[in-house]
Amino acid sequence: MKELNDKEQREIKYPPNSAESINLKKGNYTFAKNTESDPLLKLESGAQFGPITLDYETYGNLNSKKDNAILICHALTGNAHVAGKVDANSEIGWWDPIIGPNRPLDTNKYFIICSNILGGCSGSTGPHSINPKTKKPYGMKFPTITIKDMVNAQKRLLEGFFNISHLKAVIGGSIGGMQALQWGVTYPKFMDGLSVIASASKLSPQAIAFNKIGRHAIMIDPKWNNGEYYDLPDDLDGLALARMVAHITYLSDEAMQIKFGRKHSNITEYFDFDEKFEVENYLEHQGYKFIKRFDANSYLYLSKAMDLFDISRDFPSLKEGLSQISANKTLIISFSSDWLFPAYHSKEVADILSDLKKDITYYELTSYHGHDSFLIEYDKINPLVSDFLNKI
């Protein structure tokens, strides 16, 4: 009997949504055109930047009161395609089991919005985009951006394009959780609910160290060419290596034992130096698949934005920063085997919010999947998200 893997089991339990079943719509919005009514976006660095295009997808229908919208914030290498299949050959959205009719983010009730973040490479303005002044890609002349800059850009999208001035909830995992937390602190009256999953108020030194290795791998690749590689034909091995390093941090020791153990791809060639363990094959597959869809310069800028994130930076203390949150309800979820965003980081935020008498619910879920748990453990996450939305 064939044993089903995690992905196959999820797809059986949560059949992929079709574009029609969730009313999937794609689009983009360009703003910050440097006019009196549409000024440039002021970045945290002090720079003024624009024009900016954000690629987005929506699911469900916005009601007449415009009070049923939920913003989903994606992770580091994610994009706006959070749910559904556009056609038979397309990828399933990265959080599809959570979104759709009769799922926690019920498209019969809610209007779901997800935009590719500022600095991304899936339709939104980033280092790969054409600089209108030079008619060439920005490359490393793109301005340094932060999580707060991404949130400010999202706010311009919501208000300027959708005419939405209030959200039912902001929900995100990993770097998306950082965005959600920033939303709650910077625009506390803008949402009823806030959900931060597998994230933290700031990165640990260990996570910053891994990001440094990834960026260094890209920048020492001769083909990176100081960020000016867009006209060159070769793939960047440095980006593949950065992705391999990142994938190690997304898993856990137990997950690697279960997925790979010490399985070898060809036992008859065991002593051939070029022969590989299955875990090596996995990392190479993930690394070289990744460079076909992601921009190396975007990886540099987005990982740096993660490093710079510290929700307490503009306040005397973390408690003072978190005191700004005024959402009716906050849901925080962490995972026991996540060593990239350890559970104690989430618990620290939850404990402070509890001390501040905020309506906070915190769960540390048991899972062996490591940081990837927020993209896998739907049976555990879905009831919590449903209960969270029902109680707002």
Secondary structure in CASP SS format (residue, H / E / C, confidence):
PFRMAT SS
TARGET T0000
AUTHOR 0000-0000-0000
METHOD secondary structure of the structure
MODEL  1
M C 1.00
K C 1.00
E C 1.00
L C 1.00
N C 1.00
D H 1.00
K H 1.00
E H 1.00
Q H 1.00
R H 1.00
E H 1.00
I H 1.00
K H 1.00
Y C 1.00
P C 1.00
P C 1.00
N C 1.00
S E 1.00
A C 1.00
E C 1.00
S C 1.00
I C 1.00
N C 1.00
L C 1.00
K E 1.00
K E 1.00
G E 1.00
N E 1.00
Y E 1.00
T E 1.00
F E 1.00
A C 1.00
K C 1.00
N C 1.00
T C 1.00
E C 1.00
S C 1.00
D C 1.00
P C 1.00
L C 1.00
L E 1.00
K E 1.00
L C 1.00
E C 1.00
S C 1.00
G C 1.00
A C 1.00
Q E 1.00
F E 1.00
G C 1.00
P C 1.00
I E 1.00
T E 1.00
L E 1.00
D E 1.00
Y E 1.00
E E 1.00
T E 1.00
Y E 1.00
G C 1.00
N C 1.00
L C 1.00
N C 1.00
S C 1.00
K C 1.00
K C 1.00
D C 1.00
N C 1.00
A E 1.00
I E 1.00
L E 1.00
I E 1.00
C E 1.00
H C 1.00
A C 1.00
L C 1.00
T C 1.00
G C 1.00
N C 1.00
A C 1.00
H C 1.00
V C 1.00
A C 1.00
G C 1.00
K E 1.00
V C 1.00
D C 1.00
A C 1.00
N C 1.00
S C 1.00
E C 1.00
I C 1.00
G C 1.00
W C 1.00
W C 1.00
D H 1.00
P H 1.00
I H 1.00
I E 1.00
G C 1.00
P C 1.00
N C 1.00
R C 1.00
P C 1.00
L E 1.00
D C 1.00
T C 1.00
N C 1.00
K C 1.00
Y C 1.00
F E 1.00
I E 1.00
I E 1.00
C E 1.00
S E 1.00
N C 1.00
I C 1.00
L C 1.00
G C 1.00
G C 1.00
C C 1.00
S C 1.00
G C 1.00
S C 1.00
T C 1.00
G C 1.00
P C 1.00
H C 1.00
S C 1.00
I E 1.00
N E 1.00
P C 1.00
K C 1.00
T C 1.00
K C 1.00
K E 1.00
P E 1.00
Y C 1.00
G H 1.00
M H 1.00
K H 1.00
F C 1.00
P C 1.00
T C 1.00
I C 1.00
T C 1.00
I H 1.00
K H 1.00
D H 1.00
M H 1.00
V H 1.00
N H 1.00
A H 1.00
Q H 1.00
K H 1.00
R H 1.00
L H 1.00
L H 1.00
E H 1.00
G H 1.00
F C 1.00
F C 1.00
N C 1.00
I C 1.00
S C 1.00
H C 1.00
L E 1.00
K E 1.00
A E 1.00
V E 1.00
I E 1.00
G E 1.00
G E 1.00
S C 1.00
I H 1.00
G H 1.00
G H 1.00
M H 1.00
Q H 1.00
A H 1.00
L H 1.00
Q H 1.00
W H 1.00
G H 1.00
V H 1.00
T H 1.00
Y C 1.00
P C 1.00
K C 1.00
F C 1.00
M E 1.00
D E 1.00
G E 1.00
L E 1.00
S E 1.00
V E 1.00
I E 1.00
A C 1.00
S C 1.00
A C 1.00
S C 1.00
K E 1.00
L C 1.00
S C 1.00
P H 1.00
Q H 1.00
A H 1.00
I H 1.00
A H 1.00
F H 1.00
N H 1.00
K H 1.00
I H 1.00
G H 1.00
R H 1.00
H H 1.00
A H 1.00
I H 1.00
M H 1.00
I C 1.00
D C 1.00
P H 1.00
K H 1.00
W H 1.00
N H 1.00
N H 1.00
G H 1.00
E C 1.00
Y C 1.00
Y C 1.00
D C 1.00
L C 1.00
P C 1.00
D C 1.00
D C 1.00
L C 1.00
D H 1.00
G H 1.00
L H 1.00
A H 1.00
L H 1.00
A H 1.00
R H 1.00
M H 1.00
V H 1.00
A H 1.00
H H 1.00
I H 1.00
T H 1.00
Y H 1.00
L C 1.00
S C 1.00
D H 1.00
E H 1.00
A H 1.00
M H 1.00
Q H 1.00
I H 1.00
K H 1.00
F C 1.00
G C 1.00
R C 1.00
K C 1.00
H E 1.00
S C 1.00
N C 1.00
I H 1.00
T H 1.00
E H 1.00
Y C 1.00
F C 1.00
D C 1.00
F C 1.00
D C 1.00
E C 1.00
K C 1.00
F E 1.00
E H 1.00
V H 1.00
E H 1.00
N H 1.00
Y H 1.00
L H 1.00
E H 1.00
H H 1.00
Q H 1.00
G H 1.00
Y H 1.00
K H 1.00
F H 1.00
I C 1.00
K C 1.00
R C 1.00
F C 1.00
D C 1.00
A H 1.00
N H 1.00
S H 1.00
Y H 1.00
L H 1.00
Y H 1.00
L H 1.00
S H 1.00
K H 1.00
A H 1.00
M H 1.00
D H 1.00
L H 1.00
F C 1.00
D E 1.00
I C 1.00
S C 1.00
R C 1.00
D C 1.00
F C 1.00
P C 1.00
S C 1.00
L H 1.00
K H 1.00
E H 1.00
G H 1.00
L H 1.00
S C 1.00
Q C 1.00
I C 1.00
S C 1.00
A C 1.00
N C 1.00
K E 1.00
T E 1.00
L E 1.00
I E 1.00
I E 1.00
S E 1.00
F E 1.00
S C 1.00
S C 1.00
D C 1.00
W C 1.00
L C 1.00
F C 1.00
P C 1.00
A H 1.00
Y H 1.00
H H 1.00
S H 1.00
K H 1.00
E H 1.00
V H 1.00
A H 1.00
D H 1.00
I H 1.00
L H 1.00
S H 1.00
D H 1.00
L C 1.00
K C 1.00
K C 1.00
D C 1.00
I E 1.00
T E 1.00
Y E 1.00
Y E 1.00
E E 1.00
L E 1.00
T C 1.00
S C 1.00
Y C 1.00
H C 1.00
G H 1.00
H H 1.00
D H 1.00
S H 1.00
F H 1.00
L H 1.00
I C 1.00
E C 1.00
Y H 1.00
D H 1.00
K H 1.00
I H 1.00
N H 1.00
P H 1.00
L H 1.00
V H 1.00
S H 1.00
D H 1.00
F H 1.00
L H 1.00
N H 1.00
K H 1.00
I C 1.00
END
